[in-house]
């Protein structure tokens, strides 16, 4: 049996209870730090500091294969998989592969019919509260973009492309 403390919202496991307690802030939807450029809210100041690179243009992470630079280390990690094809996390249901364990965990929700979070604007159902919150903001964002096939709205072109 695996020991530790499990987040009841997303299933992530932690060895220490204080680390779980800190993690739970991301589900509480409490934003204490706001980007002075665009107003986006963050639970942690460190995340806002990384986000600020979007506005400053700072890209400290460089691909060793092609020299392309990224503002966030996770973006570089995803990019590296385009060169290497390395996606070690495999869905046991459909065999789709993922770069990170978190992406696999998020994907696994698509195989579940349990979607207890409903958008009160359009009625769309979500398995995770964080997904509902992101979606909900798309209804009121002046920059939201709409899918031309199903009319669902997204906060960014990259989110639309992923859809």
N, C-alpha and C positions, 0 to 999 in steps of 0.2 A: 504494500500500500504506500502511496506517495504521501509524504508528510509535508506539511506546510499550511499556508493560509490561502484560500481560494477566493477570488473576487466573484461575488454572486451575480454581478452584472455581465461580465465578459468572459469569465472562466479562467482568467490568468492566475497562475499560482505564484506565491511568494514564500520564501523561507522564513521571513521575519514579519511579525504583525505590524510594526511601525511602517514598514515599506508598503504593505497593503493599504494602510491608512492613508499614506501619502498618495498612492495610486488612485484611491477612491475619489479624490478631488476631481479627476477628469470626468467622472460620471455625474458629479453634483451640478455641473453646468454653472459653476461660480467662476467668473472671470475677474481677476483682480488686476490684471495688467493689460493695458490697451495700447496698440500701436499708434503713435502720434501722427503717422502718415495716412493710414487708411481706416483706423478705428477698430481693427480686428482685435477681439479679446482673447486673452490667454490665461490659463490657470497658473502657469509658471513663468517667471521672468526670463529664465534661460530660454524657453521656447520663443518668447517674444524677441529676444536678442537674435536668435537664429533667423527668425522671420524678417527682421529688419534688413537682412542682407538682400532681400528681394528689392528693396527700395534703394539701397546703397550701391548695388551692383557687385558687391564683394563676392568672389567665388574662390574660396581657398582650397577646394578639393578638386584635384586633377586626375583624369584618367591616364593610367600608365600605358594604355594601348594606342590612344588617338590624340591625347592632349586636351580633350574637351574638359571644360571646367564647370564646377557646380557649387552652388551656395550651400547645399546641405549634403552631409555625408551619406544619408540614405538615398539621395538622388544619384550619387555616384555608384552606390551599391547596385541599384537597379540597372543603371547604365552598363556596368561591368558585365552583367548577365547577358547583354546583347552581344558582347564579344566572346564570352566563354560558354554561354548556354547553360550555365550552372544554376539550376533551380532545384535544390535538394528536398523541398517539402512537397509531398505528393498527396493529393486528396484520395482517401481510400474508397470514395464513392464513384468518382468519375475519372480518376487518374490525372487530372489537371495538375500542373506543377507550379510552384511558387518560390520566389526568391527568399521570402521570410516566413517564419512560423506564424507571425501575426496576420499576414495575408492569407495563409491557409485557414487560420481560425476564422477570419472574416468570411472567407469563401464558404466554409462549412455551413454557415447560416443559410446559404441559398438552398441547401438540401433539406432544410427544416421547414415545416409548415407553421411553426409557432412564431407568429408575428404580432405580439401584443401591443405595439405602439402604433397608433393611428393618427395621421395628419388630420386635424380638424378643419383644414381648408379644402383639401381635395379627396380625403378619404383613403389615401395610399397607406398601406400597412408596412411596418418595419419590424425587424427582429431585435434591433438594438436602439436604445434611446438616443445615442449619439448620432445615429443615422437619421432618425426622425428630426433631431434638432438641426442638423445640417440641411436637410431637405426643406424644413419649415422656413428657414431663412431665405431660401431661394424664391419663395413666394413674394418676398418684400424687398429683395435686393434689386436696385436699379440696374446692376450689371448682369442680372441673371440671363442665361441663354436657354433656349427651348429646343428640344429634340424635334426635328421635323417629321419624324415617323410616329411618335407616341405622345407628343406634346408635353412630356415631363420636363421640368425646368431644373437647371443646375447653376451653381454659383460661378463656375468657370468653364472655359472651353476644354480644359484638360479633363474635368469631371464628365463633361458631355462626351468627349472622345472615348473615355473609359467605358461609359455606358454603352 
